[in-house]
Amino acid sequence: MKRDELIKLVKNMTLYEKVSQLLQITADFYSEYAEERTGPLSDMGITEDDLYGVGSVLGISGASESIRIQKEYLKKNRLKIPLLFMADIIHGYRTIFPIPLALGCTWDTNSIEEMARISAKEAAVSGIHVTFSPMVDLVHDPRWGRVMESTGEDPLLNSVLSKAFVRGYQSDNLKDNIYSIASCVKHFAAYGAVSGGRDYNSVDLSELKLREQYLSGYSSAIQEGAKLVMTSFNTVNGIPSTGNKWLLKKILREDLKFNGTIISDWGAVKELIPHGVAASKRDAAKLAINAGVDIEMMTTCYKENLEKLIKEGEIEESLVDESVLRILELKNDLGLFENPNRGANEDLEKNIVLSKQHRDIAKKISQQSIVLLKNESVLPLSSKELVAVIGPGAHSLDILGAWSWKGKSNEAVSLVEGMKKISDRLLITKFNQSYFELSDEELNESLSLAKKADKVVLALGEESWMSGEAASRSNICLPPAQVELFNKIKEVNPNIIVTLYNGRPLDLNSIGEAKGIVEAWFPGTEGGNALAEILFGIYNPSGKLSMSFPDSVGQVPIYYNCENTGRPYEVNPQEKYVSKYLDISNYAKYPFGYGLSYCKFTYSNLRINNPVLKSNEKVIVSVDVCNESSRCGVEIVQLYIRDKVGEVVRPIKELKDFKKIYLEKWENRTVSFELNEQMLRYVHSDMTYSSDEGEFVVMVGSNSQDYLEIEFLLDK
Ligand code: NOJ
């Protein structure tokens, strides 16, 4: 349809029909079973008639179900406006890929685009039109369970990866490519900065930091064409996002130039009441519609109040018209008016969902996301060695992560299953050990296996419910039963390789004496195969942390791109009056960008082709990277800068570019980066974006703490 036809359609709608379009409810309202309908229907005051005016539905899946519902809906909808189906396809539909924090550790835009394309295809054939992804909230606090949904702590990495998600989901032709789906970027804004790492908590953040660091992920997704934005549950500087006019109108619409649909998070409009900025559902509706929220997810403030508010002259009907038009445009962009069932297709669903091809790609991406944190010559394993495989993660199929709605753990591959495909010299625990308790029987068996073995693979971590939404932890250590197991095993066999399944950076001091540590995150359906191939060196690890691991929870929030203080610790660590703790270090245990390989990569000869950079010109920074080993591997070469003197304090380092390179054994390669004036711009105190003339340090290395450095001058 053309835009003027959509405008005409809005004009033909009654106020009731328009307000109905702004409501989103869950799929169970449309269930065929009457008893399921009565519960939620009666609780939310939704009548049978209302169902056929509602604009969108959350959580429908399955081609036949979506086709059935759409058919029934269109039969009863007066103007034949199709129903829109949305869902949380976060890191895969049924083929589950690693959690987003792990995807961040791939630093690989192609892989993320590929995972999003596959997720979109599986979802689209199952009847879904929109995904609530990517979540691009920048994160600094591993106590917050939702760090698992983010790609990490860095604005640049988040920004390039968020674009890759959107490209993968939406393709370059959303309308005609019925196997693509629309992308909803979330949670706008700054949800990752919740105070104390406690979910749903307040966010108090300077506008400077908001603009410079936190907006980058959202703004890049928008530039890439993301069709929707979801508001966040939190306040931003005293005003909940869902009723925050400045945030949604000034920042999102005006500055970031977003002209798509804004949807509230689940219940967030009504939550304006407990937040304490609205006294009633009527007030909440007024605040949210004035702020620019188009769709209200799962509460009925709009439904119950917008008509009255308009009739009583408290809000303009044009506000509702604009929201409805945006929703109809989204439906039109998806081609739903012409093709209301879009990609839904039962045959394809059977053939492609969880296909061998999708599983193979999931394995490849899991491998790229796994980070080797420590290796004192214990890895890779050889299939000649006798290896004990014990610990709660050994047989665990709880490896999909908290946002794997349609993923089934019984379709996942455990570590033991993966290892058995490679070696027959394994001593495998017969127990499905708990992550929280250790029986005498389990301990005794573990000790006896460990004693006999050359090396021990001890699989530890978190269960998936321990991260994700509403899963903040104040203590980010491993549970005591796991530490006890580690300590006892260490006494009989010190050659311990700890593998970890978890959704956040952890405090790993309790297993500090492990000779090897492999961070596998929640690696998805093919996790056990991916991890096993890394342990045996069939795949050479290449993942690099996208979020720092603190040395202690007391350092949190900890992130590499912090500001210098007036009393920097590094200048004189012995001095009392410097910025430090009395009892713990200032440094991350494993910093942003860190990750080992079975190769040894060395960096040398950092150089710049011109020590002075002029506007409209560029300089080339080059470094030689050598693979000093007899196996090939992948290295992620990272370039950071530091603006030595700025109008506002600049971070001690900022990632500005990176290159993922493949090196043959013993290969020495020159890697070059271009730097230009635009890359040196930042947000000034008056919120304008520009660069300062003067000296810059450029650092190139294998992570945010190990690098070579050189200086240049910006002379515009
Ligand atoms: C609440 C979560 O915050 C959000 O990320 C999700 O997309 C919605 N629920 C819908 O399930």
Residues whose N, C-alpha, C, O or C-beta is under 5 A from the ligand:
A	BS01	NOJ	D88 F132 D265 W266
